[in-house]
């Protein structure tokens, strides 16, 4: 009787989410020059989400139509990923993940097509091998393109449009010039959507100058080029979405959609976004009690993780409706008007020094 009553209460207060992002691994076979996995490599904590924990998600899938299997790792390194996709598809969900593409063998591609995976995002940091391979070390641009061409061929054989290919391009000072060829690349590999993002988690000082938004004198130039590409993409019926390139200190336009989505990390912790994923805070030198740091506007700040609960022992409804979590989300409610003097005092502590909050 108690369990039945608890289930009824859970249904009454269950959230409706745009998506649930699930971190199924923190292992990675890449060594991107900007990634905390690389920059903290001597102390990085590599973990897999066990299938037993993933099964605990099944009751919560009713809250959303979209499940994205992504976090601080390469999803294809979790051997249970195909079973995880099958579980979500059996529940009628749209499923996707982002990959560096190195593990897209013919066998893997055929499995993903058979499972009717909806979206496969491809991480890029250039449109030439020279630039991409320099930034995303441990990956190979030419192999990636070849794998995507094989995916297109297999999709054509099966007469299917899924998985849809989305290109995820990290925009840096040193690779911005190569964006002019992104539409040519998209057409070559059959991508119908391109997402351009900023470098927002800066672990080392030397990477500060790579962030486009720090080149304030050229923001208009970057904006004009991005708009030009967007207009050309529309003609080709390709979605071209970009963040920034500038930032706004008074902005409350967090790019992580925390009002209508959440992240469940590799340990089952429910967090608002990957930038405050507790796994980032675990990575410290042996015997060092201080958390690792990142750079914001030229200053160093400790990375602070946050969790509002764990699906191992709580329902997602209960976690979502907690006073602390509701209060956190309420700050980003677009229907609440705040003066510039109110913004910083009322901003959640972990978001004050975050470029995502500033629109990056």
KAWO-V917214 format. One record per pair of residues at least 6 apart in sequence whose C-alpha atoms are under 7 Angstrom apart, sorted by the first residue. I is the first residue (numbers start at 0). J is the second residue. Records with the same first field share a line. If there is no record, write none. Layout:
I: J  J
This chain:
9: 316
12: 316
13: 62  316
14: 62  316
15: 62  63
16: 62  63  259  260
17: 63  64  65  259  260
18: 63  64  65  66  260
19: 63  65  66  67  260  261  262
20: 66  67  68  69  261  262  263
21: 67  68  69  70  262  263  264
22: 68  69  70  263  264  265
23: 47  48  68  69  70  74  77  265
24: 46  47  48  70  72  73  74  77  265
25: 45  46  47  70  71  72
26: 45  46  72  73  76
27: 72  73
28: 137
29: 135  136  137  138
30: 37  135  136  137
31: 37  134  135  136
32: 134  135  136
35: 202
36: 43
39: 282
42: 282  283  284
43: 282
44: 281  282
46: 265
47: 77  265
48: 265  266
50: 79
55: 310
59: 315
64: 92  93
65: 92  93  94
66: 92  93  94  95
67: 94  95  96
68: 74  95  96
69: 96  97
70: 273
73: 98
74: 98
75: 102
84: 94
85: 114
87: 94
93: 117
94: 116  117  118
95: 116  117  118  119
96: 118  119  120
97: 119  120  121  122
98: 120  121  122
99: 121  122  138
100: 121  143
101: 138  143
103: 146
108: 150
112: 161  162
115: 161  162
116: 161  162
117: 161  162  163
118: 161  162  163  164
119: 162  163  164  165
120: 164  165  166  167
121: 165  166  167
122: 166  167  168
123: 131  166  167  168  169
124: 131  134  135  168  169  174
125: 131  174  177
126: 177  180  181
128: 139  140  141
130: 174
131: 140
132: 138  139  140
144: 188
147: 188
148: 188
151: 188  189
154: 160
163: 190
164: 189  190  191
165: 190  191  192  193
166: 190  192  193  194
167: 193  194  195
168: 194  195  196
169: 195  196  197  198
170: 195  196  197  198
171: 198  209  210  211
172: 209  210  211
173: 209
182: 232
191: 237  238
192: 237  238  239
193: 238  239  240
194: 239  240  241
195: 240  241  242
196: 241  242
197: 210  242  359
198: 210
199: 354  355  359
200: 293
201: 207  293  294
202: 292  293  294
203: 293  294
204: 294
211: 244
212: 244  245  246
218: 244  245
221: 244
222: 244
229: 239
232: 238  239
242: 359
243: 358  359
244: 359
245: 359
246: 357  358  359
247: 357  358
248: 357
249: 339  357
250: 356  357  358
251: 331  356  357
252: 356  357  358
253: 355  356  357  358
254: 355  358
255: 272
257: 271  328
258: 328
261: 269  270  271  272
262: 269  270  271  272  273
263: 269  270
264: 276
267: 309  310  311
268: 306  308  309  310
269: 306  307  308  309
270: 276  305  306  307
275: 303  304  305
276: 304  305
277: 304  305
280: 290  291  302  303  304
282: 291
283: 290  291
290: 301  302
291: 301  302
292: 299  300  301  302
293: 299  300  301  302
294: 300
295: 352
303: 349
307: 318  324
308: 318
319: 325
327: 347
330: 346
343: 351
350: 356
